């Protein structure tokens, strides 16, 4: 059940309550952007009072939690003492440095899922939601940067529920966000459920944000890809990156973008000067070239990971692109010095 609506007249309706859990090495930008929009939309003028909504930093203890930049934030209350919330927000950050979410944190998240609260995973907060076993059957957003980390840690996840080409995903009582600037967009989307749009728009303007992005806006393109002006093309490229091992058919790609195959082909011709299939092939070749010089994996293994039928298939396509075989390419370049295929 959704939380009770909140009106601008806070004296006649209760606050919207947010409990915020900061994971070790959380991203400060994601946390501050989310909270600041709550602050600005919660009150009139420049008072910053928690009138329309309130927020509480919750932790296993009152020991400060270190952000990835080194700044520390002290929880206001513990899991045991926390009251009920309308939204429980889990803010993640670095995956490969320091401890992960504790057992107590995962239990708190799991218990919150048994209430009427909506769970929100920001940045790598979705990893903790998965570990807490509260995402079964839900669609979820993962940053393209952490997509393969996610698949590696949760190999049983249904890829149809994994979205790495959008800023955030709202699926019933689960909201997941790629992180960074998109945390402001998520906060705006949540607030728009409960308060007048003019209040949220004013808060965004104060933060010098022209307008909140919608959940289907594309994530920024990965490095090595030429930026595309059209958001549909950018999302198509991200989907290609996401499904390198099992390339999507042109019809499936168009379906996910909610457009016809003919429209998609015309857009790619205008934006990239080539067809979607040709663009996808170069992405797969480029990834194979990187794996050849950054790992000791066999050519056959790399071919399979990059969506080629076998090493011979990769060899033929590789020679068309680079004029040499995968093995010759690997020998000629020290590890980590691969040349990216032009896209």
N, C-alpha and C positions, 0 to 999 in steps of 0.2 A: 504494500500500500504506500502511495506517495505521502510525504509529509503534508500537514495541513497548510493551505495557502497562507501566505503572509501579505498583508496589505500595507500601504504606506502609513496608515494610522496605526503605529505600533502599539498604542495604548489599548487597542481593542483586539489584538491578536498576539499570540506568543512569538518569541524569537525563533528564528531558524537556527538550529544548533549544529555546529561543526566540531567534530573531534579530529585533531590532526596528529598523525603518528609520523615521526621523522625517523627514517632508517639510517644506520651508520653511513657516513659519507654521502648524505643526501645532497641534492643540487639546490643551492641557495636561491638561484633565480626562479626555479619552479615553485618553491615554497613561498618566497616573498611576493611573486606575482599573483599567486592565488589569494593569499591573505590580504594583500593590499586592495584588491578589488572588493573583497568582502568589507573591508574597513570603510572604503569610500562610499559603497552603496548602502551601508548600514545606518548612516546618520546624515543629517542635513548640515550644511555649512562646513566648517572645518573643525568639528568637535571630535570626530573619530570615536564616538561612543557606540558600543554594541547594542543599538536600538532594534533594527530590523533583524539582525542576526548576531550570533555570538560565536566565538571560536576559542577552543581550548587545546593546548599542546599536551598530548597524553603520552606517557612513557612507562616502561617497566619499572623505573625508579626515577628519582629526581636528579640523577647524574646527567650532566650536560651531554648532548649529542653533537658530534662533530660533523660539520658540513664538509663537502669535498674541497672547499677553499680554505678550510681551517677554522672558520668561525664556529663557535659553539652556541647552541641554544638549549636552555634548561627547560625540561617539561614542567608544566604547571601542576599536574596531578598524575597519579599513577593509574595503571589499568584497574586495579582493585577499587580505587576510590572514584573512578570516573562515573559520571551520570550517563543517562541515555542521550543519544545523538540522533539527529535526522540524517546526517552524512558523516561517515567515517572516512577520512582522507589519508591515504598512505603515500608519503613522498619518498621516492627512492633516488638513487644517484649512481655512484661508482659500483661496478659489479665485481671487479677483480682486485680490489684493494680493501683490506680490513674485514671485519666480521660481517656476516649477513644477518638478516632478521632473526632475532632470538626465538626460542620456543615459546616464551611468554607472549611475545608480539604476535606470533602466528595464532596462538590460542585466543588472543583478544580479537583478532580479525575474524577468526572462525565463529566466535561467540556473537560478534556484531552481525554476522550474516544470518544468525538465527532470529534477529530482531527485525523491526520494520525499517532499519537504517539502510540507506543506499551506500554501497562501498565505492570509493573512488581511488583508483591507482594512478599516480602521476609519475612520469618518467619510468624508472624501473620498479616502481611500486607494484606493477602488475606481476612481477616475479614473486613478490611476497604473497600476493593474492592467490597465485597458483599454488605456492607451497602450502598455503593455509587451506587449500582444497575448497575454494569457494567460487571457482570459475567454471565448473563443469556445465557445459551446454550454453555458455555465454560467448558472444563475440567479444574480442578484446583487441585493443590497439597496442602495438609495439613499435618503437622507433626502428626505422630501417637499419640504424647503426647497431642495434642489439638483436636484430631478427635472428641471426644464426646462433647467437648465444642462447636465445629463448628456445629454439628448436633443439639445440644440443642438450639443454637442461631438462626439457620436457618433451622427449621424443614421441610420446603418446598423444600429444595435442592434435586435435582435428584441424588441419591447415585451413579448412573452410571457415573456421571461427577466428583465424589469426589475420589481423589487418595491419599492414605495414606501409600503406600508401596514403593514409589519412591522418589528420591531426589528432582526432579523438573519436571514440566510439561510445555511444550511449545505448545500452541494451538492458531494458527494464531497470532493476536495482543494481546495476553494475555500470560504472563509467570508468573508462581507461583512456589515458592521454600519453602522447609521445614525449611530453616534457617541454622544458624551456619556456619560450614565449606562449606556447599553446596552453599552459596552465591558466593564463588570463582568460583565454577563450572558453575553457571549461568552466571556470568560475562564473563567467557571464552566462553561459548556457544554463547552469544550475539556477542562478539568481532569476533568470527570466521565467523560470517555472513558478516563481513565488512573489515577485515584486514587479511594479510597473516598469515597462521598457524604458521610459524616460529616466528613471533612477539609474538603471544600469548604464545607459548611454552616457549620462553625465559623468559617472564614475570612470568610464573608459576615456572620455575626453580629458579628464583631469590627469589620467596616466599617459596622455598623448598618444592614445590608441584610437585611430580613426573609426574603426568598427571591429567588432569581434568576428573572428573567422568561424564559419560553420564547420561541423564535424567532418563533412565530406571534402573540405579543402585539402589539397595535397601537402604532404610533408616536403620540406626542401629537398632538392635532388642530391643524391650521393656524389661525392667528389669523383671526378673522372667523366661525369656525364655533362654534356653541354646543356645548359639551362634552356628550357622550353617555355615560351610565353603562355601557351594555352594550358590551363590547369588539367584538362583531360589528357593531354599528351604527357604531362609530367607524371600524372598518376599511372598512366600506362607504362611508362618507363620504370617506375617504382615496382609495379606489379611484375614486370619482367625480371627485375633484380630479385624479387622475392621468390620467384618460381624458376630459378635457373636450372635446378636439377630435373624438374618436370615442367617444361615450358607449356604455357597455356596456349590453346588453339586460338586462332584469330577470332573465331566466333565467341569463345568463352571470354576472351579479353574484352571484346566489344560489349558483351552482356554485363560484365562487372562494371563497365564504365557507363552503362545505361545509354548506349548509342548503337547505331547500326555498323556493320562491318565497313560499308561504303563510306560512312561519315568518318570512321577512324582512319581509314586509308587516306582519305583526302586531307585530314588534319596532319597526319605524319608527312605527307608529301609537301605540304606547305611549311611545316615547322622544322622538319629534319632533313628534307630533301631525299627521303628514301621511304620504303615501305615499313610497316611495323615488323614484319618478319625479318627483313634485312637488319633493322635496328636491333632486334632481339638477338639475332645471330652474332652481331658484333659485341654485344654485352657478354654473351657466353664465351666467345673467343677471348675477350679481354680478361675475363675472370680466370680462364684456363691459363693464360700467359702469366698472370700473377701467381697462381698456385704452383706453376712450374718452377718459379724462381724464389718462392718464399716457403716452400715445403719440400719434403723428400717423398711425397706421395707418388705412386706409379702413374704413368701416362694413362693406363687403363682406368685407374681409380678416378683420376681427374676428369677423364672423358665422361664417366658415369655421373659424377657430381655436377658437371656442366651441361647435362642434357644431350650428350652425343651417344649414339648407339654403341660404339666401341672405340678403341684406340685408333683404328684405321679411319673411321669417320672423322674423328678429331684431327688426325694427321692431314687428311685431304683439305679440310676447311682451314686448318692452321697454315698450310703451305700457301693457300690462296691469299691469306691475309698478310703473312710475314715473309713468304718466299723461302721458308725453311721448315724442317720438321720440328715437332715439339722437343725431341731429344737434342737436336742441334741448337735450338733456341736456349734450352736449359744450360748446355755446356758453355755456350758463348757468353753467358751473363752470370756474374756472381750472384749469390742469393740476395734477394731484396732489390735488385736493380733491373726489374722488368720494364719493358716499354709498353705502355698501354695502347691498345688498339684505338684508332680514331673513331669516334662516334659522331 
